[in-house]
Amino acid sequence: MTRILSSDKLDNCVARWRKAGNKVFGPVKKETTSSYAAVESAAEFDLGLILPDRSVKELFFPQTEPMMRYSIKKQAIDTEDFQPPIEKRIIFGVRPCDASGLAIDDPLFGWDYKDDFWFKRRNNSVIITIACTKSDDFCMCTSLKLAPDSTKGADVMLRPLQNGKGWQVEELTDRGREAVKEIADLLQDSAEPTAPNAMVPEKFNLDACVAWLRNPENFESSFWKEISMRCIGCGSCTFLCPTCHCFDFQDEGDTYNGIRRKNWDSCSFALFTMHTSGHNPRSTQSARWRQRIMHKFNYFPGKFNVNSCSGCGRCSRQCPVDMGITETLQAISTLQP
């Protein structure tokens, strides 16, 4: 016997969590775009989405965020740091690839400098994932050695029931157990079987790709120019990616007062590596695309022992010129190391 959460009890769960002082988030569709957003009731969730358009990363690493307020005076510069948020959050209905993305980025944000903004949010958030029972042609989690029911980065895993009327509850962490405890009386014991996981075929040989990327002779390969010919450098693949983390600082204000903000940036942009001298070490789109692939599957795993990709497929799904990581790695896996 296992504990299940009936779908008709979900609204009670949201109310219970909110009453306990949590802000509740989940997949929400507004007009033509879907994302993880705050809700007041379960009716606002769209749990039928294969994957929200925008990743859960935005709740931990916002697209723009104030870091410091400054005031320039005659004899001094006054500064005031913005503090990391401390609100408690329940993030419901996260897809396993998005939760995996958070776990992939954890070592980066705690490497040579511990990013309190990231970890305050991580430590005050409970990630409740729902195993995937359907997928589309862009999903590629299995190609990254993950799965439609991967528990990486999750605090609670929900497995949909075969009858479509709820989920089997699997507690994974202490944070998850505390969140489930708050709704314990809304759960019930049941032997109802769970629905089968989505079938996600492997789309490329990851080991073959990594071997090719690690060969120094392939750094200057003509392949990079050929594969990146269609790329227009829009950056949508990086902004939608659950693991991309590049950012820049910008000062906004007048001569004497302003705010320093942290804003997303992208290795796909021509200005990303532009030096003050005017020299750009990655002046072509092929060099920028090479950097993106090399970073995710060579440099990042070399540093943190994990690929910087969770297989969500958004980079291909939303690309305006129909290219992405999937297509690139499919091509690489056919090349000789």
Number of C-alpha atoms within 10 A of each C-alpha: 8 13 17 23 24 17 16 11 14 17 15 15 23 22 16 16 20 18 11 12 12 20 18 24 26 24 27 21 18 10 6 6 10 17 19 25 19 18 17 14 16 21 11 17 20 18 19 10 17 14 25 22 20 18 25 29 23 17 18 15 19 15 15 15 16 18 17 16 18 17 16 14 10 6 6 8 11 11 14 11 12 14 12 14 13 12 12 20 23 22 22 24 23 27 29 29 31 28 24 25 25 23 17 24 21 18 15 16 16 13 11 8 8 13 14 14 19 21 17 17 19 19 12 16 24 26 30 29 27 25 25 26 19 16 16 13 11 18 27 26 24 19 20 20 13 17 22 23 20 21 23 20 23 25 23 24 27 24 24 25 21 14 11 11 12 20 25 24 19 20 17 16 15 12 18 20 16 14 25 21 12 14 18 14 8 17 19 13 11 12 11 16 14 17 17 15 16 16 15 20 12 14 19 21 15 19 13 17 22 20 15 20 21 16 11 9 10 14 16 11 11 10 16 20 16 10 18 20 12 14 19 13 18 14 17 16 23 20 22 21 26 29 24 21 19 13 17 12 15 13 16 13 13 10 8 11 16 16 21 18 18 19 16 18 19 23 23 26 18 16 13 17 17 14 10 7 6 8 10 14 11 20 15 15 21 22 18 24 24 23 18 20 19 17 16 19 23 23 19 17 16 13 12 15 13 19 22 26 25 28 26 24 23 26 23 20 18 16 17 15 10 12 19 23 19 21 14 19 21 16 14 22 19 13 12 10 15
